[in-house]
């Protein structure tokens, strides 16, 4: 029997992370899920037969503790934790929001990756960073998030160069609009405003992105999907959507 592959998914208590954990478990991976909300995580681990561990990617001590419990050979790391806060123009930028976005989307991604690189080298593994189309384009009011995601993309590309010559694969998976808790978090819990983001169009679902993670992770070992940009049909860019067009 082939050895069971091990995956780590960060930010797995909901949305893309949770859907990815489910898809990977269904494909036979043993999935270690990390997030701050441990109750949700434990329910997910029980459902998927995996392991739940508290992880705050913005807290170095939490990252160290989480990564220390990962087996020496890791096959897949999905850096999904992160998100957006606020939609203020730069003239009204909120330091706290920007600091949190950089701490989670950039520093968190770096810290988890750095800590698990030995395990990934040992497992001839694969790093899938969930970035965003915001790592490729900018839009008014989005500077804190787009800047952080541009940085996450730069880190991902740098990593691929630095790991050249090793068997570790590196993928930048960049979704457009996915209906998850993303917008509610961005608008500090304003559910009505969040709902408006997806009105009049069919956004991607967390499962659509999980499907992409599974696809990039299951190519033959010599194939590296460098980048995968995925948007709903109704979206042409971060600030460019067709509403009420039957899409
Ligand atoms: C979010 C992408 O298009 O919703 O990462 O701004 S979008």
py3Dmol code that shows the C-alpha trace and the ligand (Angstrom):
import py3Dmol

protein = """\
ATOM      1  CA  UNK A   1       0.000   0.000   0.000  1.00  0.00           C
ATOM      2  CA  UNK A   2       1.287   3.461  -0.869  1.00  0.00           C
ATOM      3  CA  UNK A   3       2.181   5.630   2.110  1.00  0.00           C
ATOM      4  CA  UNK A   4      -0.556   8.086   3.118  1.00  0.00           C
ATOM      5  CA  UNK A   5       0.305  11.620   2.115  1.00  0.00           C
ATOM      6  CA  UNK A   6       0.233  14.342   4.736  1.00  0.00           C
ATOM      7  CA  UNK A   7      -1.086  17.851   4.128  1.00  0.00           C
ATOM      8  CA  UNK A   8      -1.141  20.971   6.297  1.00  0.00           C
ATOM      9  CA  UNK A   9      -3.847  23.560   5.633  1.00  0.00           C
ATOM     10  CA  UNK A  10      -3.765  26.921   7.429  1.00  0.00           C
ATOM     11  CA  UNK A  11      -6.804  29.114   7.980  1.00  0.00           C
ATOM     12  CA  UNK A  12      -8.871  25.948   7.817  1.00  0.00           C
ATOM     13  CA  UNK A  13     -11.745  26.779  10.178  1.00  0.00           C
ATOM     14  CA  UNK A  14     -13.980  27.986   7.327  1.00  0.00           C
ATOM     15  CA  UNK A  15     -14.163  28.885   3.643  1.00  0.00           C
ATOM     16  CA  UNK A  16     -11.415  27.853   1.239  1.00  0.00           C
ATOM     17  CA  UNK A  17      -9.304  26.273   3.987  1.00  0.00           C
ATOM     18  CA  UNK A  18     -12.086  24.033   5.297  1.00  0.00           C
ATOM     19  CA  UNK A  19     -13.209  23.047   1.790  1.00  0.00           C
ATOM     20  CA  UNK A  20      -9.603  22.251   0.866  1.00  0.00           C
ATOM     21  CA  UNK A  21      -9.159  20.068   3.951  1.00  0.00           C
ATOM     22  CA  UNK A  22     -12.321  18.149   2.995  1.00  0.00           C
ATOM     23  CA  UNK A  23     -11.239  17.714  -0.635  1.00  0.00           C
ATOM     24  CA  UNK A  24      -7.765  16.530   0.338  1.00  0.00           C
ATOM     25  CA  UNK A  25      -9.119  14.099   2.929  1.00  0.00           C
ATOM     26  CA  UNK A  26     -11.543  12.699   0.358  1.00  0.00           C
ATOM     27  CA  UNK A  27      -8.566  12.188  -1.966  1.00  0.00           C
ATOM     28  CA  UNK A  28      -6.754  10.178   0.697  1.00  0.00           C
ATOM     29  CA  UNK A  29      -4.531  12.744   2.425  1.00  0.00           C
ATOM     30  CA  UNK A  30      -4.123  12.886   6.170  1.00  0.00           C
ATOM     31  CA  UNK A  31      -4.857  16.538   6.789  1.00  0.00           C
ATOM     32  CA  UNK A  32      -3.534  18.603   9.671  1.00  0.00           C
ATOM     33  CA  UNK A  33      -5.672  21.711   9.939  1.00  0.00           C
ATOM     34  CA  UNK A  34      -4.651  24.894  11.704  1.00  0.00           C
ATOM     35  CA  UNK A  35      -6.616  28.018  12.655  1.00  0.00           C
ATOM     36  CA  UNK A  36      -7.465  30.165  15.638  1.00  0.00           C
ATOM     37  CA  UNK A  37     -11.045  28.884  16.070  1.00  0.00           C
ATOM     38  CA  UNK A  38     -10.319  25.477  17.582  1.00  0.00           C
ATOM     39  CA  UNK A  39     -13.942  24.291  18.083  1.00  0.00           C
ATOM     40  CA  UNK A  40     -14.716  24.561  14.384  1.00  0.00           C
ATOM     41  CA  UNK A  41     -11.404  22.997  13.571  1.00  0.00           C
ATOM     42  CA  UNK A  42     -12.000  20.021  15.819  1.00  0.00           C
ATOM     43  CA  UNK A  43     -15.354  19.382  14.159  1.00  0.00           C
ATOM     44  CA  UNK A  44     -13.643  19.487  10.770  1.00  0.00           C
ATOM     45  CA  UNK A  45     -10.859  17.151  11.874  1.00  0.00           C
ATOM     46  CA  UNK A  46     -13.415  14.716  13.287  1.00  0.00           C
ATOM     47  CA  UNK A  47     -15.290  14.814   9.983  1.00  0.00           C
ATOM     48  CA  UNK A  48     -12.189  14.344   7.834  1.00  0.00           C
ATOM     49  CA  UNK A  49     -10.298  11.952  10.094  1.00  0.00           C
ATOM     50  CA  UNK A  50      -7.500  14.509  10.384  1.00  0.00           C
ATOM     51  CA  UNK A  51      -5.849  16.478  13.129  1.00  0.00           C
ATOM     52  CA  UNK A  52      -6.784  19.921  14.478  1.00  0.00           C
ATOM     53  CA  UNK A  53      -4.244  22.273  16.015  1.00  0.00           C
ATOM     54  CA  UNK A  54      -4.553  25.868  17.114  1.00  0.00           C
ATOM     55  CA  UNK A  55      -2.659  28.194  14.805  1.00  0.00           C
ATOM     56  CA  UNK A  56      -2.466  31.952  14.705  1.00  0.00           C
ATOM     57  CA  UNK A  57      -0.150  32.639  11.767  1.00  0.00           C
ATOM     58  CA  UNK A  58       0.292  36.190  13.053  1.00  0.00           C
ATOM     59  CA  UNK A  59       1.873  34.934  16.270  1.00  0.00           C
ATOM     60  CA  UNK A  60       5.428  33.541  15.951  1.00  0.00           C
ATOM     61  CA  UNK A  61       5.111  31.385  19.096  1.00  0.00           C
ATOM     62  CA  UNK A  62       1.891  29.835  17.803  1.00  0.00           C
ATOM     63  CA  UNK A  63       3.542  29.066  14.441  1.00  0.00           C
ATOM     64  CA  UNK A  64       6.510  27.440  16.181  1.00  0.00           C
ATOM     65  CA  UNK A  65       4.272  25.262  18.366  1.00  0.00           C
ATOM     66  CA  UNK A  66       2.053  24.248  15.441  1.00  0.00           C
ATOM     67  CA  UNK A  67       4.928  23.381  13.119  1.00  0.00           C
ATOM     68  CA  UNK A  68       6.771  21.381  15.807  1.00  0.00           C
ATOM     69  CA  UNK A  69       3.871  18.904  15.782  1.00  0.00           C
ATOM     70  CA  UNK A  70       4.026  18.305  12.011  1.00  0.00           C
ATOM     71  CA  UNK A  71       5.606  14.948  11.052  1.00  0.00           C
ATOM     72  CA  UNK A  72       9.158  15.106   9.616  1.00  0.00           C
ATOM     73  CA  UNK A  73       7.995  14.340   6.063  1.00  0.00           C
ATOM     74  CA  UNK A  74       5.309  16.683   4.749  1.00  0.00           C
ATOM     75  CA  UNK A  75       3.826  16.318   1.262  1.00  0.00           C
ATOM     76  CA  UNK A  76       1.638  19.378   0.906  1.00  0.00           C
ATOM     77  CA  UNK A  77       1.426  22.775   2.595  1.00  0.00           C
ATOM     78  CA  UNK A  78      -1.541  24.969   1.720  1.00  0.00           C
ATOM     79  CA  UNK A  79      -0.889  28.476   3.010  1.00  0.00           C
ATOM     80  CA  UNK A  80      -4.440  29.749   3.053  1.00  0.00           C
ATOM     81  CA  UNK A  81      -4.599  31.893   6.203  1.00  0.00           C
ATOM     82  CA  UNK A  82      -4.959  35.585   5.486  1.00  0.00           C
ATOM     83  CA  UNK A  83      -7.573  38.027   4.360  1.00  0.00           C
ATOM     84  CA  UNK A  84      -8.589  41.620   3.828  1.00  0.00           C
ATOM     85  CA  UNK A  85      -9.533  44.334   6.310  1.00  0.00           C
ATOM     86  CA  UNK A  86     -11.240  47.521   5.262  1.00  0.00           C
ATOM     87  CA  UNK A  87     -11.804  49.278   1.978  1.00  0.00           C
ATOM     88  CA  UNK A  88     -10.647  52.767   2.914  1.00  0.00           C
ATOM     89  CA  UNK A  89      -8.667  54.924   0.518  1.00  0.00           C
ATOM     90  CA  UNK A  90      -5.014  55.463   1.449  1.00  0.00           C
ATOM     91  CA  UNK A  91      -5.909  58.925   2.752  1.00  0.00           C
ATOM     92  CA  UNK A  92      -7.871  57.186   5.512  1.00  0.00           C
ATOM     93  CA  UNK A  93      -5.775  54.036   5.877  1.00  0.00           C
ATOM     94  CA  UNK A  94      -6.041  52.376   9.279  1.00  0.00           C
ATOM     95  CA  UNK A  95      -2.653  51.316  10.621  1.00  0.00           C
ATOM     96  CA  UNK A  96      -4.114  48.454  12.608  1.00  0.00           C
ATOM     97  CA  UNK A  97      -5.824  46.927   9.560  1.00  0.00           C
ATOM     98  CA  UNK A  98      -2.705  47.238   7.417  1.00  0.00           C
ATOM     99  CA  UNK A  99      -0.527  45.755  10.155  1.00  0.00           C
ATOM    100  CA  UNK A 100      -2.877  42.780  10.555  1.00  0.00           C
ATOM    101  CA  UNK A 101      -3.003  42.204   6.781  1.00  0.00           C
ATOM    102  CA  UNK A 102       0.779  42.212   6.514  1.00  0.00           C
ATOM    103  CA  UNK A 103       1.135  40.061   9.633  1.00  0.00           C
ATOM    104  CA  UNK A 104      -1.196  37.334   8.350  1.00  0.00           C
ATOM    105  CA  UNK A 105      -0.882  37.424   4.543  1.00  0.00           C
ATOM    106  CA  UNK A 106       2.872  38.015   4.359  1.00  0.00           C
ATOM    107  CA  UNK A 107       4.712  37.367   7.632  1.00  0.00           C
ATOM    108  CA  UNK A 108       2.461  34.448   8.546  1.00  0.00           C
ATOM    109  CA  UNK A 109       2.986  32.824   5.168  1.00  0.00           C
ATOM    110  CA  UNK A 110       6.750  33.304   5.483  1.00  0.00           C
ATOM    111  CA  UNK A 111       6.925  31.944   9.038  1.00  0.00           C
ATOM    112  CA  UNK A 112       4.856  28.805   8.394  1.00  0.00           C
ATOM    113  CA  UNK A 113       6.772  28.119   5.186  1.00  0.00           C
ATOM    114  CA  UNK A 114      10.171  28.689   6.787  1.00  0.00           C
ATOM    115  CA  UNK A 115       9.339  26.396   9.705  1.00  0.00           C
ATOM    116  CA  UNK A 116       8.031  23.592   7.483  1.00  0.00           C
ATOM    117  CA  UNK A 117      10.643  23.727   4.712  1.00  0.00           C
ATOM    118  CA  UNK A 118      12.753  20.905   6.224  1.00  0.00           C
ATOM    119  CA  UNK A 119       9.602  18.735   6.394  1.00  0.00           C
ATOM    120  CA  UNK A 120       8.699  19.602   2.808  1.00  0.00           C
ATOM    121  CA  UNK A 121      12.200  18.797   1.585  1.00  0.00           C
ATOM    122  CA  UNK A 122      12.053  15.488   3.411  1.00  0.00           C
ATOM    123  CA  UNK A 123       8.630  14.693   1.906  1.00  0.00           C
ATOM    124  CA  UNK A 124       9.471  16.000  -1.591  1.00  0.00           C
ATOM    125  CA  UNK A 125       6.467  18.193  -0.975  1.00  0.00           C
ATOM    126  CA  UNK A 126       4.458  20.954  -2.566  1.00  0.00           C
ATOM    127  CA  UNK A 127       3.661  24.462  -1.327  1.00  0.00           C
ATOM    128  CA  UNK A 128       0.395  25.974  -2.547  1.00  0.00           C
ATOM    129  CA  UNK A 129      -0.006  29.599  -1.570  1.00  0.00           C
ATOM    130  CA  UNK A 130      -3.532  30.927  -1.813  1.00  0.00           C
ATOM    131  CA  UNK A 131      -2.897  34.487  -2.902  1.00  0.00           C
ATOM    132  CA  UNK A 132      -5.518  36.454  -4.826  1.00  0.00           C
ATOM    133  CA  UNK A 133      -6.074  38.332  -8.043  1.00  0.00           C
ATOM    134  CA  UNK A 134      -5.363  41.249  -5.675  1.00  0.00           C
ATOM    135  CA  UNK A 135      -1.745  40.116  -5.944  1.00  0.00           C
ATOM    136  CA  UNK A 136      -1.842  41.011  -9.637  1.00  0.00           C
ATOM    137  CA  UNK A 137      -4.106  44.024  -9.883  1.00  0.00           C
ATOM    138  CA  UNK A 138      -5.002  46.970  -7.708  1.00  0.00           C
ATOM    139  CA  UNK A 139      -8.255  48.779  -7.050  1.00  0.00           C
ATOM    140  CA  UNK A 140      -9.390  51.885  -5.271  1.00  0.00           C
ATOM    141  CA  UNK A 141      -9.712  51.323  -1.533  1.00  0.00           C
ATOM    142  CA  UNK A 142      -7.885  48.025  -1.699  1.00  0.00           C
ATOM    143  CA  UNK A 143      -4.292  49.164  -1.196  1.00  0.00           C
ATOM    144  CA  UNK A 144      -3.648  47.460   2.136  1.00  0.00           C
ATOM    145  CA  UNK A 145      -4.874  44.135   0.821  1.00  0.00           C
ATOM    146  CA  UNK A 146      -3.477  44.400  -2.711  1.00  0.00           C
ATOM    147  CA  UNK A 147      -0.076  45.450  -1.353  1.00  0.00           C
ATOM    148  CA  UNK A 148      -0.026  42.483   1.041  1.00  0.00           C
ATOM    149  CA  UNK A 149      -1.110  40.067  -1.699  1.00  0.00           C
ATOM    150  CA  UNK A 150       1.442  41.487  -4.155  1.00  0.00           C
ATOM    151  CA  UNK A 151       3.997  40.773  -1.418  1.00  0.00           C
ATOM    152  CA  UNK A 152       2.655  37.229  -0.951  1.00  0.00           C
ATOM    153  CA  UNK A 153       3.008  36.684  -4.667  1.00  0.00           C
ATOM    154  CA  UNK A 154       6.585  38.013  -4.606  1.00  0.00           C
ATOM    155  CA  UNK A 155       7.439  35.713  -1.714  1.00  0.00           C
ATOM    156  CA  UNK A 156       5.953  32.764  -3.632  1.00  0.00           C
ATOM    157  CA  UNK A 157       7.958  33.509  -6.772  1.00  0.00           C
ATOM    158  CA  UNK A 158      11.143  34.025  -4.777  1.00  0.00           C
ATOM    159  CA  UNK A 159      10.581  30.723  -3.045  1.00  0.00           C
ATOM    160  CA  UNK A 160      10.314  28.915  -6.377  1.00  0.00           C
ATOM    161  CA  UNK A 161      13.667  30.360  -7.423  1.00  0.00           C
ATOM    162  CA  UNK A 162      15.304  29.537  -4.103  1.00  0.00           C
ATOM    163  CA  UNK A 163      13.975  25.972  -4.148  1.00  0.00           C
ATOM    164  CA  UNK A 164      15.062  25.328  -7.709  1.00  0.00           C
ATOM    165  CA  UNK A 165      17.189  22.180  -7.662  1.00  0.00           C
ATOM    166  CA  UNK A 166      15.084  20.611  -4.907  1.00  0.00           C
ATOM    167  CA  UNK A 167      11.999  18.463  -5.518  1.00  0.00           C
ATOM    168  CA  UNK A 168       9.703  20.926  -3.713  1.00  0.00           C
ATOM    169  CA  UNK A 169       7.019  22.371  -5.980  1.00  0.00           C
ATOM    170  CA  UNK A 170       5.620  25.886  -5.500  1.00  0.00           C
ATOM    171  CA  UNK A 171       2.254  27.120  -6.768  1.00  0.00           C
ATOM    172  CA  UNK A 172       0.606  30.516  -6.608  1.00  0.00           C
ATOM    173  CA  UNK A 173      -3.159  29.960  -6.669  1.00  0.00           C
ATOM    174  CA  UNK A 174      -4.899  33.284  -7.170  1.00  0.00           C
ATOM    175  CA  UNK A 175      -8.686  33.362  -6.785  1.00  0.00           C
ATOM    176  CA  UNK A 176     -11.015  36.205  -7.653  1.00  0.00           C
ATOM    177  CA  UNK A 177     -14.387  36.541  -5.927  1.00  0.00           C
ATOM    178  CA  UNK A 178     -15.136  33.582  -3.702  1.00  0.00           C
ATOM    179  CA  UNK A 179     -18.161  33.788  -1.436  1.00  0.00           C
ATOM    180  CA  UNK A 180     -16.871  32.895   2.026  1.00  0.00           C
ATOM    181  CA  UNK A 181     -16.507  34.898   5.243  1.00  0.00           C
ATOM    182  CA  UNK A 182     -13.925  36.982   3.327  1.00  0.00           C
ATOM    183  CA  UNK A 183     -16.092  40.082   2.841  1.00  0.00           C
ATOM    184  CA  UNK A 184     -17.722  39.901   6.256  1.00  0.00           C
ATOM    185  CA  UNK A 185     -14.261  39.920   7.829  1.00  0.00           C
ATOM    186  CA  UNK A 186     -13.182  42.728   5.504  1.00  0.00           C
ATOM    187  CA  UNK A 187     -16.142  44.839   6.610  1.00  0.00           C
ATOM    188  CA  UNK A 188     -15.566  44.068  10.290  1.00  0.00           C
ATOM    189  CA  UNK A 189     -18.686  41.895  10.617  1.00  0.00           C
ATOM    190  CA  UNK A 190     -21.107  43.948   8.500  1.00  0.00           C
ATOM    191  CA  UNK A 191     -22.999  41.020   6.931  1.00  0.00           C
ATOM    192  CA  UNK A 192     -25.328  43.221   4.842  1.00  0.00           C
ATOM    193  CA  UNK A 193     -22.437  45.056   3.206  1.00  0.00           C
ATOM    194  CA  UNK A 194     -20.648  41.775   2.650  1.00  0.00           C
ATOM    195  CA  UNK A 195     -23.674  40.282   0.935  1.00  0.00           C
ATOM    196  CA  UNK A 196     -23.773  43.212  -1.473  1.00  0.00           C
ATOM    197  CA  UNK A 197     -20.334  42.288  -2.824  1.00  0.00           C
ATOM    198  CA  UNK A 198     -21.777  39.149  -4.430  1.00  0.00           C
ATOM    199  CA  UNK A 199     -25.134  40.535  -5.498  1.00  0.00           C
ATOM    200  CA  UNK A 200     -26.232  40.049  -9.084  1.00  0.00           C
ATOM    201  CA  UNK A 201     -23.564  37.507 -10.004  1.00  0.00           C
ATOM    202  CA  UNK A 202     -22.488  33.949  -9.265  1.00  0.00           C
ATOM    203  CA  UNK A 203     -19.244  34.029  -7.295  1.00  0.00           C
ATOM    204  CA  UNK A 204     -16.848  31.135  -6.958  1.00  0.00           C
ATOM    205  CA  UNK A 205     -17.375  28.819  -4.023  1.00  0.00           C
ATOM    206  CA  UNK A 206     -14.787  27.595  -1.546  1.00  0.00           C
ATOM    207  CA  UNK A 207     -15.222  24.160  -3.138  1.00  0.00           C
ATOM    208  CA  UNK A 208     -14.223  25.563  -6.557  1.00  0.00           C
ATOM    209  CA  UNK A 209     -10.887  26.641  -5.105  1.00  0.00           C
ATOM    210  CA  UNK A 210     -10.447  23.403  -3.154  1.00  0.00           C
ATOM    211  CA  UNK A 211     -10.876  21.621  -6.474  1.00  0.00           C
ATOM    212  CA  UNK A 212      -8.033  23.739  -7.917  1.00  0.00           C
ATOM    213  CA  UNK A 213      -5.764  22.944  -4.963  1.00  0.00           C
ATOM    214  CA  UNK A 214      -6.414  19.256  -5.458  1.00  0.00           C
ATOM    215  CA  UNK A 215      -5.719  19.532  -9.163  1.00  0.00           C
ATOM    216  CA  UNK A 216      -2.392  21.364  -8.826  1.00  0.00           C
ATOM    217  CA  UNK A 217      -1.329  18.989  -6.035  1.00  0.00           C
ATOM    218  CA  UNK A 218      -2.075  15.840  -7.995  1.00  0.00           C
ATOM    219  CA  UNK A 219      -0.145  16.540 -11.212  1.00  0.00           C
ATOM    220  CA  UNK A 220       2.766  14.166 -11.901  1.00  0.00           C
ATOM    221  CA  UNK A 221       5.766  14.935  -9.664  1.00  0.00           C
ATOM    222  CA  UNK A 222       7.727  16.566 -12.523  1.00  0.00           C
ATOM    223  CA  UNK A 223       4.929  19.070 -13.324  1.00  0.00           C
ATOM    224  CA  UNK A 224       4.826  22.368 -11.446  1.00  0.00           C
ATOM    225  CA  UNK A 225       1.785  24.563 -11.920  1.00  0.00           C
ATOM    226  CA  UNK A 226       3.472  27.901 -11.242  1.00  0.00           C
ATOM    227  CA  UNK A 227       0.349  30.040 -11.257  1.00  0.00           C
ATOM    228  CA  UNK A 228      -3.364  29.449 -11.481  1.00  0.00           C
ATOM    229  CA  UNK A 229      -5.680  32.456 -11.686  1.00  0.00           C
ATOM    230  CA  UNK A 230      -9.364  31.622 -11.202  1.00  0.00           C
ATOM    231  CA  UNK A 231     -12.280  34.021 -11.407  1.00  0.00           C
ATOM    232  CA  UNK A 232     -16.035  33.719 -11.756  1.00  0.00           C
ATOM    233  CA  UNK A 233     -17.267  34.245 -15.311  1.00  0.00           C
ATOM    234  CA  UNK A 234     -18.876  37.520 -14.204  1.00  0.00           C
ATOM    235  CA  UNK A 235     -15.546  38.962 -13.048  1.00  0.00           C
ATOM    236  CA  UNK A 236     -12.865  40.419 -15.312  1.00  0.00           C
ATOM    237  CA  UNK A 237     -10.735  41.911 -12.537  1.00  0.00           C
ATOM    238  CA  UNK A 238     -10.851  42.906  -8.864  1.00  0.00           C
ATOM    239  CA  UNK A 239     -12.902  45.998  -9.547  1.00  0.00           C
ATOM    240  CA  UNK A 240     -14.541  44.860 -12.759  1.00  0.00           C
ATOM    241  CA  UNK A 241     -17.666  42.728 -12.442  1.00  0.00           C
ATOM    242  CA  UNK A 242     -20.782  42.307 -14.545  1.00  0.00           C
ATOM    243  CA  UNK A 243     -23.834  42.372 -12.300  1.00  0.00           C
ATOM    244  CA  UNK A 244     -27.326  41.324 -13.309  1.00  0.00           C
ATOM    245  CA  UNK A 245     -26.028  39.910 -16.576  1.00  0.00           C
ATOM    246  CA  UNK A 246     -27.332  36.426 -15.858  1.00  0.00           C
ATOM    247  CA  UNK A 247     -23.810  35.276 -14.935  1.00  0.00           C
TER     248      UNK A 247
END
"""
ligand_1 = """\
7
LIG
C -10.249 38.611 -3.169
C -10.349 38.843 -4.611
O -11.827 39.882 -6.405
O -12.844 39.532 -4.244
O -9.062 37.959 -2.835
O -11.179 41.268 -4.529
S -11.615 39.938 -4.974
"""
view = py3Dmol.view(width=600, height=400)
view.addModel(protein, "pdb")
view.setStyle({"model": 0}, {"cartoon": {"style": "trace"}})
view.addModel(ligand_1, "xyz")
view.setStyle({"model": 1}, {"stick": {}})
view.zoomTo()
view.show()
